[in-house]
């Protein structure tokens, strides 16, 4: 059972995220799952905060806030690189620390933006304190079976790889990641995990028409007549739907900046969800004890909302519900700025 104090703090953190200044996320709606979307030249800064109620409290571990700061750059339409910094603050015991960094690279095998299952190869190097708490992924099992002894006082040097499979189907995206986390300091011992995500893009926001007169003209002679409000690089000469998110293409005469309708979003539509999603993720044992009973692994079900209140901003709110006795409960927020 979770205390009333935790619920009050959780509500406060959620409201704080919604009140944050504008930004936009580049890894779609998801917190854990990756899909195949990569865009050349796109730079994104994302701040993620989790409020966690652990399944087991100890003298060292109580309710805590964990943070991840991400900076991602699209080197090409197939390759993205990202630096991540993380830390935590234990709200029960009043202490916290910076726990390390991750360096990630993703490469989509196909140049086509939506062909087949769009396989992506993912590789990440992790240099982390053993006490790190941010759930960027989940792997392994919690009963210790098959796991070699920990190296006391040593930082973790992990090489994480993923096979990412993803497909856009109209306004839907479906993605699956197989996760391997290999400990380079313990003889190549590897934990396994998975994550599955599904997202649906919703209708675009309504915008204030009176702002349109202050915007410079967008159309140029010979330019395609229609484009996607969410993905302005998706253009056509006739009406239709965006192949990436499924939204109806909008004529240039009806658009404002970046393909959105003219002007700023209305007050009502500014906080209308732009997308909804669901993730399921968890551990699958290790290289010495694969799989195992469901109850000895962490597994989570996570509904997500994404808001797109203005150009350059996306806000994500998720609730990761632990499905086993060894799984935590998390309230998750993400605020992303796109440049």
N, C-alpha and C positions, 0 to 999 in steps of 0.2 A: 504493500500500500504506500502511496505517496502522500506526504504531509501537505496541509493547507498552505504552509509557507512556500513550499516548492511551487505549487500551482500559481500563487500570487506572483512570485518572481518570474515564472515562466510567461505569464500573461504580460508582465511588464516588458520583458525582453522582446516578445512578439510585437508589441506596440511600438517599441523603440525602433525596430527594424522598418516598420511601415512609415515611420516619421523621418527616416534618413533622407538626405538630399539625393537627387536623382542620379541614376546610372543604368547600365545595360549589361547583361551577362552574355558570354559567348559560348558556354558549354550547354546550351539549351536550358531545359528546366531542371536537370538532374543535379543531385548532390554527390552521388557515388558512381552512377553509370556514365560511361562515355558513349557518344554516338559518332557518326562519320563526318559531321560537319566541321570543316576547316576552311578558313577564308584568308587568302593572301593579304598581308598588310594590316590585318585587324589586331589591335592591341587592347587588352582587357585587364583591368585591375578589379579583383573581387575580394571582398572581405566576408568570411563566413564565421558565424558564431553558433556554437551548440551549448545548450543548457542541459546537462545530463543528470539524471537520477540513477545512480549505479544499482545493479542488481544486488550487489553485496557491499555494504558499508563497513569500513574498518577504521582503525585509529588514524590511518594515513589517507583514506579515500572517503570523501563525502560527496554531496552535490557539488558540481563544479561547472565552470564555464571553460570551454576550449575554443581556440581561435585558429583560423588558417587565413593567411594573406597570400593571394595568388597573383602573379603577373605573367600573362600569356601573350605570345606574339605569333601571328601566322606568317611563317617564312615563305610559304607558297600555298597554293590551293590543295596541296597534299601533305605538307609538313607543318607542324606546330610545335613550339617549344615553350616550356613553362617553368618558372621558379616559384617554390612554395615555402613559406616560413610558418612555424606553428608554435603554440604554447598553450598554457592553461592557468586558471586561477581557481583554487578550491574554496568555494564559498562557505563550506562548513568549518574548515580549519584555518582559513585566512592566510593561505600562502599560494604562490604560483611561480612559474618559471618558463623561460624560453626553452623549447625542447629540441629544436633542430630545423633542418631544411630538407627539401626534396627537389630534384631536378628531373623533369619529365619531358619526353619527346613522343609525338604520335605521327605515324606516317600512314596515309591511306594509299592502298596499293593501286587503286584505279583512278585515272584522271577524271572519269565520269563522276558526276556529283550524286547520282542515285542509280547505280547499276547493281542488280542482284542484292547480295547481303553486304555489299560495300565493306569488305574486310579492312581493318585498321590494325597495324602493329604498334604496340604501346610498350615503352621501356622507361623505367623510373629508378633513379638512384636515391636512396634514403640514408641520411646521417642523422640519427635520432637518439635522444635519451631514452633508456628503457622505460621511463615513467611517462612517456608521451601518451596523450589521451584522445587526441582528435581522431574521429573515425572517418578517415578518407576511404577506407575499405575495411572489410572483415574477412579473416581467413583463419584456418587451423581449427583446433578444438580446445576445450577448456579443462579437460580431465588430465592433461599432461601426457597421455599415452603416445609413445613413439618420439617424444621430444627430448633432445639431448640437454645436458645441464646448461643452465645459464652461465654466461661469463660475467662474474661479479665485477661491478664497477666499469664495465666496458660499454661504449656506445654501440648501438645497432648499426650495422652496415648492411643494408638490404638492397637487393636488386629485384624490383617488381616488374613483371611482364604481364601483359594482357593480350588476349585475342578479342578484338572488338568486332561484333557483327551488328549491323544496323540497317534499317530500311525506312524510308518515308513512304507512306501510303495516304495520299490526299492530305488532310490536316493531321494525320497521325504519324508518330514516329515510334518504332519498336526497336529496342536495342538489348543485346546480351553481351556480357563480358565474362570471360574465363580468366581468373586471377591466379598467378603464381608469385609467391613471395619467398625468395631464396636468401638465406642468411649466409653471407660470404665469410663469416667468422666461425661458423659451426659446421664446416665440412659440406657446404652446399645443401644443408637441411632446408626443405621447402614446405611452406604451408599453402593450402589451396583454398580458393573461395570463388564466389560467383556474385553477379548482380544482374538483375533484369529490370528494364524500365519501359514504360509506355507513356506517351504524352499526346495530348490533343490540343492543337491550337484553336482558340476561340475567335469569335468575330472581332474585328478591329474596333478601336475606340472612336467615338464621335468627337469632332473638334469644333472649336469656335470659329465660325465663318468670318467674323469681323477682323480676325487677325491676318487674314489672307492678304490684305492690301499692303501689309508691311513686309511681305516676303518677296525676294527677287524671283523673276521668271525661271522656270525649270526646263521648259521644253526648248529644243533646238531643232532646226530643220533636218528632216530625215531620221530623227530619233524614233524608236519604237513608241507606239501610242499608249501602251498599257504596261504596268509594272506592279509588283507585289508590295503592299504596304509594309510588311515585315521584312522582306528581302528584296530591296530595290534593284539588286543586280539581276533578278529574274524578270525579264522583259519579253513582250510579244507585240505583234502588230494587230492582234485581234483579241476580243474578250476570251477569258478562260480562267484556269486556276493555277496557282503557284505549284510547281513540282516539288518544292521543299516542304511547305507547310499546308498546302491545300486551300489557302485563302483565295477569294476572287481577285483577279487582277483589276486594278483601278486605272481609269484613264488619266493621262497627265493633266488634263484640264481640271480634274477634281482633286489633285494632289497638292500637298504642301511639301515641306522639307523631308528628304529621305523617304519619299513615297507615301507619307502619312497625309491624311486629309489636311486642308489648309488650317493654320492656326494651332494654338495649344489645345490639349485635350480639355473637354468640359470637366467641371468639378465632379460631376457624377461619374463620368466614364474614366476619369483618371485612375480610380482604384477598382475598376472592373477587371477581373482576372483576364489576362491575355492567354493563359494556357493552364491546363490542369494535368497532373501526372500521378503516376504510382510507381514506386520502386519496391522490389524485394531483393534482399541481399543477405549473405551469410557465409559461414565457413563450411569447408568440405574435407576436413582432416588434413593430414600431412603426408609426406613422402614415406614415412615409416608406419603410419596408421591412417590409411585413407578412409574417408567417410566416418562411420561410427554412428551411434544412436543420436537421434535428433536432439535429445535433451542435453547432450554434452557440447553442443555447438551453438554459437550465437547466430540467430536468424531474426530479421527485421522486415516489417511491412511499413512502408512510408508513403502516405499521400502528400502531394505537393501542390501548392498554388504559386503561380508566377504572375507578377504585375509589371506592366510596362507603362508607367505614368507619363513618361515623356522621352524625347530623343536622348539616346545615350545612357539610359537607365533601365535596369531590370531588378526586381526585388523578388526573392524566393522565400517561401515559408513552408517548412515541412515538419511533420511529426513522425518520428521513427518509433514504432511500437515494438518492443521486444516480444518475440513469440515463444521464447523458452525461459526457464528459470535462471539461466546464466546470461541473459541478454538485458541490457540497460534500456531505459526509456529516454528519448532525446527530443527536445524542441529545437528546431534548426532554422537559422535565418541566413540569407546570403544577399549581399548588396554588391552589384557589379557596375563598373563604369567602363564604357567602351569608347575608345579614341580612334 
